Amino acid sequence: MDTIKKSPNKIRPYINFASVALSKNRTEEALKAFRRALELNPSDPSTVYFYGMALQNLGMKEEAEEYLKIAKALKPLDEKTMLLEASVFLNNERFMDAIEKYRNILLINPGQAKALLGIGYAYEKMGSYHDAITYYRMALQKDPDLAEAWLNLGTLLWKTGSREEALRAFKKAVEKSPEKAEAWNNLGAAYAEMGKKDEALKAFERAIQLKPDNDVIKRNIQRLKDS
């Protein structure tokens, strides 16, 4: 804020402040700063891009998509902008549009693991589990530290009957992202289904520490204790 006070007519302090606010989930503050930056320079692609991301975080899907189109026009082959645009398509359940956008990203950068992850997620939401698993594996080949890919892969492997492999994927998910409650919950559910109550309880307890108000985790713990 001090930097903004010193330079109230420069966009960079507003962008820096808004980016920090966005990373801390202070979305309303971020939006206010981005709007001021846009008033100062409405054609700055970074500002338009991050403003679209803030709108997406608030669930304002249609408006977010409009700003992403503007960002694309300002900087057509910007990878971050394209990733964000694809994620908006996903949120709007425009799965084939998302897949096309992610594939365009892969033409620019074949090693972009998040694009492979996004294609996998789109296929999963369309019910094409085999294709989804294939793309999750491809994403992990490019980036073995991608916790979301491990979690999604584990979920689909479990659904399709590959339980031991699913368990290994859930273990990887919590290893790569130990603060992710969903990963611990899924690991606990897998252990519980396999009759490993002690391991299941430890995983559920870790999950509830991370999300104390989560009813799903609470029910899983109670179900395990009652069994």
N, C-alpha and C positions, 0 to 999 in steps of 0.2 A: 504493500500500500504506500510506503514511503516513496518508492520509485515512481508510482503513479502521480503522487502529489508533486514531485519534482518535475515530471514531464507529462502533464495532463493531456498534451496534444500529440503524443507519440503512441503508435499502436503497440510496440513491442512490450512495454510494461503491462498493458492490459492482457495481452496474449499470455505472457509469463504467469501473471496472477491467475488468470482463468484456467490455464493448464494445471497449475498446482491445485486449485480448488476442485477441478474435475477429478484429479487423481485421488482426492480425499472424499469423493462423493458429495461435495458441496455444489450440486449442480446449479442451483438457482443463482448462487454467487458467480459461478462460471459464466452462465448465460448473460448476466448483466454486464460482465466485463467484455465478453465477446461482442455484445451489441454495441458497446461503446467503441470497440476497435473497428467494427464494421462501419460505424458512422464516420470514423476518421478515414478509413480506406476500404470501401465496399468491394474492391477488386483484388484484395490480398488473398491468395489461394489458401494459405495456412489458416487464416482466420475463418474463412468460409468452411473449410474442412472441419476444424475443431468445433465450430458452432453447430454443424450438422451432427457431430458426435454427441454434443451436449443435449441436443434435441432428442436424439435417439435414446439416450439414458433416461430421459423424462417420459419416454413412450409416445412422443409426438412423431409418429412414423411418417405420415404424409409430408409434413413440413421438413423433416430431416431429409427425406428423399429429394425434395426440391433443392435444398442447399447443396446436397451432394452432386446433383446435376450441374449446378452452377460451378462448384469446385472443379468438376471434371472439365467443364468448358474452359476454365481459367488455366488448368494444368492437366491436359487430357491423359497423360500416361503416368500420373503420380500413383505409385503403388499403394500408399496408405489410403489415399482417397478411394481407390478402386476396392480395397479390402472393406472399407467402411460402407461403400455403396452396396457391395455384395451382402454384407451383414444386414443391411436394411431390407434388402430383398428377402432374406431369410425370415426376418421378423414379420414381414408382410405376407409370408407363406407363398412367395413367388419363387418357388424352388428351382425351376428350370432357368429363370433369369439369373438367379444366384449362381448356379452352376456355370452358366455361360460367362458370367463376370469373373468367377474364380479361374476358369480356363484361360481367359484373356490375360489374367495376372501371371499364370504359369508360362504363357508365351514370352512374357517379359523376363520372368524370373522362375525358371523350372524348379528351383530349390525352395520355393516359398511354402513352408510346411503349413502355415495357417490357411492357405488357399486349398491345399489338399484336405485339411481338416474340415473346412467349410463345405467342400463337395461331399465328403463323407456324411456330414450332418444333414445336408439336403437330401441325400439318398435315404438316410435313416428315417427322416420325417415322411418321406414318400413310401416307406415300407420296403425299400429295396435293401434288405439287410446285407446280402452278399456283397453288393457294390459298396455299401457303406464300410463294411469291414475291410475291404480291399483298400479303400482310400485312407482309412485310419492307419492301416499298416504302412502305407506309403508315406503318410505324414510323419510317422515315428521313425522311419528310415532317414528322413531328412533332419528331424529334430527329436532325438530320444528323450529330451527333457520336457516334452509337451504334455503336461499332466492331463489336460482336457481330452487329448487323444487317447491316453491310457484309460481314462475313466469311461469314455464312450465306447471304446473297443471292448472293455471288460463287460459293460452292460449288454452289448449285442452278443458277445460270445456266450454269456450266461443265458440269454434268451434263446439262443440257437443250440444250447446243450453242451457247449464246450466248457464245462464248469472248472476244471483244473486250470485251463489256460485263462479263463476269466478271473479266477482268483489271483493268478500271477499278475494280470493286468491291473487289478485293483490295488495290489501291493505296490506296484510301480507308481500308481497314481498318488498314493499317500506318501510315498518316498519323494516324489518330485514336487508335490504340493501339500505338505503336512498341515497346512492351515485350511484345507478344503473339507468342510464338514460332509458334503455329499459323498466324497470319496471314502471317508471313514465309515459312513453309514452303509454304503454299498459293500464295503469289505466286511462289515459286521453281518449284513444280511446273507452274504455268501457263506461265511463261517457258520452262521446259524442253520442254514439249509443243509450244510454238510455235517451237522451234528457236533460242531466244535464250539461248545457253549462258552468256555472260558475265553477263547480268542475273540468270539463274537462280542461278548460283554465288554472286553477291553476296547474294541473298536467303537462300539456304540457309545461308551463313556467318553472317549476322545471326541466323538462327533458332537455329543451334547455339551461338552465344554466349549466347543467352538460356536454352537448355536443353541443356547440354553432354552429358547422358546419354540424350538421346532417340534411340532406335534408328531410328525412322522417318526422322528428319532425316538421320542418319548414312548410312542406305541410299540416300536420295535423292542425297546428295552423291557417294557412291561410284558410283552408277549414272550420274550425269552425267559424272563423270570417265572412266568406262569407255566412254562412248558416243562 
